[in-house]
Amino acid sequence: MLAHYPNGDISRSREFSERFQLSRNVSSNSFILTIRELQLRDTNTYICQIWGTVFGKGTRRNVTNQDTWPVLIQSPEAVTVPEGGTVTFHCDLRSSNVDFTVDIYTVHWHHSRGGPVLLTHFTGDSVSRSKGFSEQF
């Protein structure tokens, strides 16, 4: 755990070295975590918590090297849409290897990690929908 207190003090568990820096922008009411000299072991989901009761949705940070698999970047991270509106989610496959291409794929969309598959998109643009998921999805 890293903690930033109103008086400016910072508390850090021993697993968080000085590479992990906390700061605050008072004018925008923002709290900032900066990680320098990223290492593969820094891959994790980082969640902001304020007042001990308000939690952010978390930010997944994948740290890679040239020899690792690509990572998936999803956006938007969080979205609020009025009832009856439309939302679009993006899942971008990124790799530091410039020769990396995807020719054959199967993409699954879930409600939550490990939950049942809602939709599957196959090579050739065919789509399979689970029961209850119409063309609306």
C-alpha atoms as a printed R data frame, in Angstrom:
    type eleno elety resid chain resno       x       y       z
1   ATOM     1    CA   MET     A     1   0.000   0.000   0.000
2   ATOM     2    CA   LEU     A     2   1.047   3.554  -0.756
3   ATOM     3    CA   ALA     A     3  -0.702   6.333   1.146
4   ATOM     4    CA   HIS     A     4  -0.681  10.099   0.600
5   ATOM     5    CA   TYR     A     5  -1.952  12.048   3.629
6   ATOM     6    CA   PRO     A     6  -3.474  15.572   3.696
7   ATOM     7    CA   ASN     A     7  -0.373  16.977   5.417
8   ATOM     8    CA   GLY     A     8   1.789  15.711   2.504
9   ATOM     9    CA   ASP     A     9   3.250  12.708   4.341
10  ATOM    10    CA   ILE     A    10   3.655   9.515   2.333
11  ATOM    11    CA   SER     A    11   3.556   6.026   3.803
12  ATOM    12    CA   ARG     A    12   4.752   3.038   1.800
13  ATOM    13    CA   SER     A    13   4.803  -0.704   2.378
14  ATOM    14    CA   ARG     A    14   8.266  -2.190   1.914
15  ATOM    15    CA   GLU     A    15   7.409  -3.658  -1.515
16  ATOM    16    CA   PHE     A    16   7.002  -0.108  -2.878
17  ATOM    17    CA   SER     A    17  10.409   1.447  -3.424
18  ATOM    18    CA   GLU     A    18  11.157   5.072  -4.249
19  ATOM    19    CA   ARG     A    19  10.359   4.213  -7.899
20  ATOM    20    CA   PHE     A    20   6.706   4.640  -6.858
21  ATOM    21    CA   GLN     A    21   5.973   8.332  -6.359
22  ATOM    22    CA   LEU     A    22   2.732   9.889  -5.111
23  ATOM    23    CA   SER     A    23   1.662  13.453  -5.737
24  ATOM    24    CA   ARG     A    24  -1.434  15.603  -5.727
25  ATOM    25    CA   ASN     A    25  -2.775  18.362  -7.957
26  ATOM    26    CA   VAL     A    26  -4.916  20.392  -5.548
27  ATOM    27    CA   SER     A    27  -6.516  22.597  -8.231
28  ATOM    28    CA   SER     A    28  -7.916  19.613 -10.165
29  ATOM    29    CA   ASN     A    29  -8.515  17.429  -7.077
30  ATOM    30    CA   SER     A    30  -6.276  14.759  -8.664
31  ATOM    31    CA   PHE     A    31  -4.067  12.191  -6.984
32  ATOM    32    CA   ILE     A    32  -1.219  10.827  -9.085
33  ATOM    33    CA   LEU     A    33   0.846   7.635  -8.957
34  ATOM    34    CA   THR     A    34   4.023   7.701 -11.050
35  ATOM    35    CA   ILE     A    35   6.127   4.549 -11.474
36  ATOM    36    CA   ARG     A    36   9.680   5.069 -12.766
37  ATOM    37    CA   GLU     A    37  12.019   2.452 -14.260
38  ATOM    38    CA   LEU     A    38   9.194  -0.034 -14.906
39  ATOM    39    CA   GLN     A    39   9.929  -3.704 -14.317
40  ATOM    40    CA   LEU     A    40   8.011  -6.787 -15.475
41  ATOM    41    CA   ARG     A    41   6.903  -7.424 -11.879
42  ATOM    42    CA   ASP     A    42   5.115  -4.029 -11.893
43  ATOM    43    CA   THR     A    43   2.392  -5.565 -14.095
44  ATOM    44    CA   ASN     A    44  -0.732  -5.293 -11.973
45  ATOM    45    CA   THR     A    45  -4.025  -3.478 -11.520
46  ATOM    46    CA   TYR     A    46  -3.570  -0.247  -9.581
47  ATOM    47    CA   ILE     A    47  -6.617   1.022  -7.685
48  ATOM    48    CA   CYS     A    48  -7.043   4.470  -6.119
49  ATOM    49    CA   GLN     A    49  -8.902   4.676  -2.791
50  ATOM    50    CA   ILE     A    50  -9.891   7.939  -1.096
51  ATOM    51    CA   TRP     A    51 -11.213   8.453   2.463
52  ATOM    52    CA   GLY     A    52 -10.943   4.705   3.008
53  ATOM    53    CA   THR     A    53 -14.384   4.189   1.435
54  ATOM    54    CA   VAL     A    54 -14.296   5.421  -2.181
55  ATOM    55    CA   PHE     A    55 -12.535   3.138  -4.676
56  ATOM    56    CA   GLY     A    56 -11.607   3.735  -8.305
57  ATOM    57    CA   LYS     A    57 -12.261   1.098 -10.964
58  ATOM    58    CA   GLY     A    58  -8.548   0.335 -11.264
59  ATOM    59    CA   THR     A    59  -6.024   0.739 -14.042
60  ATOM    60    CA   ARG     A    60  -4.377  -2.336 -15.505
61  ATOM    61    CA   ARG     A    61  -0.701  -1.735 -16.273
62  ATOM    62    CA   ASN     A    62   1.069  -4.349 -18.364
63  ATOM    63    CA   VAL     A    63   4.848  -4.107 -18.517
64  ATOM    64    CA   THR     A    64   6.403  -6.013 -21.408
65  ATOM    65    CA   ASN     A    65   9.726  -6.632 -23.031
66  ATOM    66    CA   GLN     A    66  10.443  -7.462 -26.678
67  ATOM    67    CA   ASP     A    67  10.173 -11.193 -26.007
68  ATOM    68    CA   THR     A    68   6.761 -11.209 -24.322
69  ATOM    69    CA   TRP     A    69   3.286 -11.652 -25.728
70  ATOM    70    CA   PRO     A    70   1.394  -8.543 -26.751
71  ATOM    71    CA   VAL     A    71  -0.992  -6.853 -24.320
72  ATOM    72    CA   LEU     A    72  -4.650  -5.908 -24.622
73  ATOM    73    CA   ILE     A    73  -5.552  -2.285 -23.985
74  ATOM    74    CA   GLN     A    74  -9.257  -1.722 -23.365
75  ATOM    75    CA   SER     A    75 -11.059   1.591 -23.524
76  ATOM    76    CA   PRO     A    76 -12.862   3.431 -22.259
77  ATOM    77    CA   GLU     A    77 -11.715   2.541 -18.771
78  ATOM    78    CA   ALA     A    78 -15.042   3.566 -17.263
79  ATOM    79    CA   VAL     A    79 -18.116   5.071 -18.864
80  ATOM    80    CA   THR     A    80 -21.499   6.354 -17.750
81  ATOM    81    CA   VAL     A    81 -24.218   6.266 -20.411
82  ATOM    82    CA   PRO     A    82 -27.847   7.301 -20.001
83  ATOM    83    CA   GLU     A    83 -30.478   4.598 -20.384
84  ATOM    84    CA   GLY     A    84 -31.341   4.189 -24.057
85  ATOM    85    CA   GLY     A    85 -27.902   5.442 -25.138
86  ATOM    86    CA   THR     A    86 -25.156   3.600 -27.025
87  ATOM    87    CA   VAL     A    87 -21.689   2.629 -25.845
88  ATOM    88    CA   THR     A    88 -18.724   1.242 -27.794
89  ATOM    89    CA   PHE     A    89 -15.862  -0.657 -26.178
90  ATOM    90    CA   HIS     A    90 -12.433  -1.045 -27.798
91  ATOM    91    CA   CYS     A    91  -9.960  -3.871 -27.281
92  ATOM    92    CA   ASP     A    92  -6.606  -3.039 -28.889
93  ATOM    93    CA   LEU     A    93  -3.855  -5.629 -29.219
94  ATOM    94    CA   ARG     A    94  -0.459  -3.944 -28.847
95  ATOM    95    CA   SER     A    95   3.034  -5.290 -29.207
96  ATOM    96    CA   SER     A    96   6.491  -3.760 -29.144
97  ATOM    97    CA   ASN     A    97   7.367  -6.148 -31.989
98  ATOM    98    CA   VAL     A    98   6.806  -4.184 -35.230
99  ATOM    99    CA   ASP     A    99   6.441  -7.443 -37.210
100 ATOM   100    CA   PHE     A   100   3.537  -8.632 -35.064
101 ATOM   101    CA   THR     A   101   0.258  -9.179 -36.953
102 ATOM   102    CA   VAL     A   102  -2.929 -11.082 -36.165
103 ATOM   103    CA   ASP     A   103  -4.278 -13.172 -39.040
104 ATOM   104    CA   ILE     A   104  -6.307 -15.796 -37.180
105 ATOM   105    CA   TYR     A   105  -8.215 -14.873 -34.056
106 ATOM   106    CA   THR     A   106 -11.088 -15.623 -31.719
107 ATOM   107    CA   VAL     A   107 -12.151 -12.769 -29.449
108 ATOM   108    CA   HIS     A   108 -14.474 -13.360 -26.485
109 ATOM   109    CA   TRP     A   109 -16.343 -10.654 -24.571
110 ATOM   110    CA   HIS     A   110 -17.393 -11.333 -20.962
111 ATOM   111    CA   HIS     A   111 -19.413  -9.338 -18.406
112 ATOM   112    CA   SER     A   112 -16.673  -9.836 -15.832
113 ATOM   113    CA   ARG     A   113 -13.337 -11.652 -15.677
114 ATOM   114    CA   GLY     A   114 -13.992 -15.386 -15.696
115 ATOM   115    CA   GLY     A   115 -17.730 -14.879 -16.301
116 ATOM   116    CA   PRO     A   116 -19.608 -16.634 -19.094
117 ATOM   117    CA   VAL     A   117 -18.799 -15.690 -22.701
118 ATOM   118    CA   LEU     A   118 -21.353 -13.211 -24.052
119 ATOM   119    CA   LEU     A   119 -20.104 -12.759 -27.590
120 ATOM   120    CA   THR     A   120 -17.403 -14.363 -29.709
121 ATOM   121    CA   HIS     A   121 -15.913 -12.740 -32.830
122 ATOM   122    CA   PHE     A   122 -14.107 -15.133 -35.184
123 ATOM   123    CA   THR     A   123 -11.699 -14.687 -38.101
124 ATOM   124    CA   GLY     A   124 -13.807 -13.801 -41.127
125 ATOM   125    CA   ASP     A   125 -16.099 -11.564 -39.043
126 ATOM   126    CA   SER     A   126 -18.595 -14.205 -37.945
127 ATOM   127    CA   VAL     A   127 -20.116 -13.606 -34.493
128 ATOM   128    CA   SER     A   128 -21.587 -16.041 -31.987
129 ATOM   129    CA   ARG     A   129 -23.941 -14.698 -29.293
130 ATOM   130    CA   SER     A   130 -24.822 -16.397 -26.033
131 ATOM   131    CA   LYS     A   131 -28.487 -16.906 -25.261
132 ATOM   132    CA   GLY     A   132 -30.132 -13.589 -24.438
133 ATOM   133    CA   PHE     A   133 -27.693 -11.434 -26.458
134 ATOM   134    CA   SER     A   134 -29.421 -10.154 -29.577
135 ATOM   135    CA   GLU     A   135 -28.183  -8.043 -32.483
136 ATOM   136    CA   GLN     A   136 -28.301  -5.172 -29.978
137 ATOM   137    CA   PHE     A   137 -24.778  -6.361 -29.008
